[in-house]
Amino acid sequence: MAVNRVPILKRCRSLGLDPVYLGVDKKSNRELKRANRKISEYGLQLREKQKAKFIYGVLEKPFHNYYEKADKMKGMTGENLMIMLERRLDSVIFRMGLARTRRESRQIVNHKFITVNGKCVSVPSYLIKAGDVIQVREKSRGLQRFKDIIEVTGGRLVPEWIDMDADGLGGTIKELPTREQIDVPVDEMLIVELYSK
């Protein structure tokens, strides 16, 4: 399996991205030394795609597959793409506050700590649906790891489309998110322009 080992702050600096979107509180003191040259239209489109891939931890081939599915769905392709990325199980776990960072949420899912509708799911790319009940497995609820995570993420705002139960370490998906409810700084229209060439 391919693993992205690029240091988070370095990648955030190069993409002009705030590390908060990945759940990282640190700030880099270094300034990016970039020549004052104008970025081409293609360069801007590519940067937006790289931002989306980096935030959600998706590699090129699965990302392209998401785009193709979004293109076949009704409505705006760009909005469909962002909603599909937000519906990934690892992203939902991060939004619920059951992980400090997006990378940790992926690890929690991989290590079989999460159940969806009572069944253990260990696939981070699993797409949730409205009405799904997501919880930490009963055996794992007493672990110190989750107590520490809830202590850190307790103040994080949970989106309106998730009904969270912090004491029971779980929640219910009330409805699928709309693009307005996704606070990710990505211009999805540039991604659509890039792929539609």
Helices and strands as residue ranges (DSSP letters): H 8-15, G 19-22, H 41-56, H 60-72, H 77-86, H 89-96, H 102-110, E 114-116, E 119-120, E 133-136, G 138-140, H 144-153, E 162-165, E 170-173, G 179-181, H 188-195
